[in-house]
Each structure stands twice: as structure tokens, then as C-alpha cells.
């Protein structure tokens, strides 16, 4: 596996984003709250506090969880939207129930050891295979009430400072060569993982209890909303 990238932090040049790092669809099964309360995240949920540009408002749109193949070498399979909920200018926190995040339906999206970098030709080999997803905010450009993959990849104006990982089994610690990507354990189930390290030496760290992540927002999508890509250590 070559270098693996995770698009998880967001900065906005010119429009002034917040500088901190920190399917179920929009049918009320998640929660987009207007409260300024900073209580703990509910059990079995992944929570995000929305961070609009300084002095700006939250842009109305959708927040989605999207599975994708993080191997940067083409060709890549099409990502999959696993959760989608609408937000508006009053939204301050997103609560995503883990049970509402749909598992990926395409094994080509799995991060695993393969004999080649073309996931369509080379299936997973070995026991360890995990799914990885980003949390993003994007415009519902066609106004159909949900995000599609094109909108999620071209109309993005926000990203969560985490990566969601799904594994059928638990590994303590992560076995080689996955220990180059995971700083410690791979947990069974679906969890939001934090990032450890700096620069070119960034790995995925195990979740921390009751952690609430930042979902940084630009004022609008477009070239002024810059999405840098921290590079995970790879195998």
C-alpha cells in the first residue's frame, strides 16, 4: 500500500475559517441541534461542534459521513455516502448515532493489504481490513434533500477533524503493517479516531471517551476554501 491520505482538517484562505484542529439520511434519525449546551456526547454517538468562520454564520447545507478508499494511487472506487443530515444557520452541534452509519457495500473501499493498487483487480488478502470515512459539510446543489457523491466531493465547505474507522474485529495492538497507520489499537465496530503526530509522521490514534470533534466550516465552497491533506504514515 502506498501513501494514504486523509482529508480531515480544514482551513479557509481568504474567507477566514476557524483555525482549530480539533443509508440514514436527513429524516430526523440523527440530531442537528441549535443548543449552545456543551454537555457530553450521547453514548454510541459521534459528535461535532460546528466552527464557522470567525464572525460568520453556519452555512445551510448537509453534513455527511462518506466512506472512501484512502490509497491515493488511481484508479479508486467511487466513495459511498453512509449518513446524511441537513443543517441550517442555527445548527451548533451534530450528533451522529453510530448505528445509523451504514456499513460500506463495496469491498474495494476497504483499507487492506492487496497484491496491487487497483482495488478492482486485487482483493484484500490477510485477516485485517478496515473501512475509513470522513465527515464533511457540502451544498445540496440539486435540492433533492440529500447529498450525492458528486456534491460531497465538489461542493464541500467543511470537514470534521477525525476519521471514522470500521473494523469487524479488534486488534490490540494493530498488527504489522497496519501499525504504520494506527498508533495503537484497531477497535471492533465503528468509531471516530483522533490524529497523533505531526507533519509526515501522522497516525490514527484510538478514540478517547466522550470526545467531541470540531467540524470546521468555510463561508462557502470554492477555490477559496482550501482543504489541506495531512498524510498518514503508510505501508
N, C-alpha and C positions, 0 to 999 in steps of 0.2 A: 504494500500500500504506500502510495506516495504522500506528499504533504496533504494534510487535511485542514480545511479551513472552516471556521465557524463564524458566521456573521452575527455577532451578539452584542456589540457595543454600537452606539450611535452618536455621531456628532453632527452638528449642522453648521456649516460655514455660511456666513453672510446672514442667515436667518436667525442665528443665535439659539441653539439648543442648550438644554441643561448639560453641564459638563461632568456630571457624576456618573460613575460606573455602578454602578450598583446593579359518519359524522353526526356531532351535536352542533347545531347551528344556532343562529340568533333567535331562539324560541323561548327564552326565559330559563333555560336549564343551566346557564352559568349565571354570574352576577356581575353587573356593571353598576357600581354604587356611586351615589352622589355625596356620601358622608365624608367628612374630614376626619372621622374617627380613625385612630391608628391602632386599633385592637389587633390581637394576634390573628394570623391567618387561620381559617377553619381547618379542622382535621381533614386530611385526604383532599386538600385543595392546593393549588399553586396560585400565589397572589402577587399582584403587581400594583405598585403605586405609579400613576401616570405623571410624567415630568414634562410639561410643555415648555416651550422656550421662555426664558425669563421675561416676565411682563406680558406674556401671551396667553392665549386660551387653548384648551384642548380642541383639536380639530375633529369634527364629527367624521366618523368612518366606521371601520370594523377592526377588531383585534382577532387574530387567527393564530393557531398552532399549525405549523407546516413541517411535515417530515420531508427530509431531503437527503440525498447522497452527498456526503461531505468529502469524498475523494475528488480533488479538483481536476483530475485528468478526464477529458472528454473521451467518449460520449457518456453523458449522465442520464439516468432515467428521470421522467417527469416527477416533480415533487407531488405531495399529496396533502390536501387540507384536512386536518383532523378535528378541528374545533373552530367555531366562528361565532362571534357575538358583536352586536352593534354597540357603538359608544357615541356620546354626544358631548357638547361643551360642558355639561355638568358632571361628567364622569370623573371620579378621582381614583378609584381602585377597581381592578378587575380580579375576580375570584373564579378560577377555573377548576371545577371538580375533576380530579384525576379520572374518575370513572367515565366522564364524558369525552375524554380524549380518545378518539378512535385509533386502534392499532393500525399500522400500515398494512396495506393489502398487497404490496409488491415487494417481494424479497430482494429485488435489485436495489432497493433503497437501504438495505442493511449494511452497516459497517462491519466488515468481517475480513478474514484472510481469503484471498482469491488467487487463482493462478495467473490472472491478468487484470488489467484495469478496466476492461469492458464488462460491466456487470451483466449485460445481456448474454454474453458468451460464457462467462466464467462464474458459476455459482459459488456460494460460500463453501468453504471446506473447514473442517475442525468444529469444535463444540461452541465456540464463543461467537455470537452475532448480536449486535445491538442496533436499535433504531435511534436516530438523533433528529431533533426538531428544534426550530427557532420559533419564538413568539414575536409577532410583528403587528404593526398597525398599517392599514392601507385604505385607499379610497375604493368604495364600491362604485366603480365608474359607470357600469351599465344599469345601476339602480335596481338590480334584481333581488336585493335583500341578503346577499351572501357574496363572499369573495371567491373568485376562481383563481387558478394558479397564475394566469397572466396578470391579473390585478395585484396579486400578492407579491409578484416579482418586479412589476414595473411601476406600481403606484404606491410604493412603500414610503411612509413618512415616520416610522417609529420601529424600534426593536427593543426587546427585553434583554437585560444583562444576565442571561443564563442560557443554557442549552438543556433541553428536555431529553432524557435518555430512557429508553425502554429495553429491558432485558428479561428473557424468560427465566433465567437462573441468576443466582447470586455468586459472585466470585470475590473472595477475600484472601489476599489482595487480588487486584487484576493480574491475570497471568500474562507472561510474555506472548506476543509483542504488545499486547494492549496496555501494559504498564508504561509504555511510552506516551500514551494518550491519557490514561486515567492515573491520577496521583495516588489513589489508594484503592478503595473497593468499587466494584460494579454491583449495584443493588438489584434484586429481583423486583419487577414491576416497573412502573412509570414514575420518574422523579425529576425534579429540577435540580441541576448540578451547578455549582459555582466554579469560578476560574481561579487557578493558583499559578503563580509565576509571572514573569514579565518578558516583554519583547518576543524573541523567538522561542522562549522556553516557557510556554503556557500549556498547562494540562488541565484536565477536568477533575475537580475535587468533589468529594462526596457531599450530598446535601446537608445543610445544617437545620436543626429543628426550628420551626416557626419562622424561617427566613422569608422576608418579603422583598421582592426584587424591584428594581426600577425599570419602568418602560419609558425610555426617553423618546421625546417627540420633536419633530421639526414643525415649523409653521405650515408647511405644505410639501408634497412630493416634488421631485425635480432635481436638476443638477446642483442646486444649492444645498440640498440635503445629502451630506456625504456619509456613506456607510463604510468606515474602515473595517478591515478584516483581520483580527488577531489570528495568528497562525498557530494552531496546536502542534505540539510535537507529534511525529508520525511514525509509522512503521512500514 
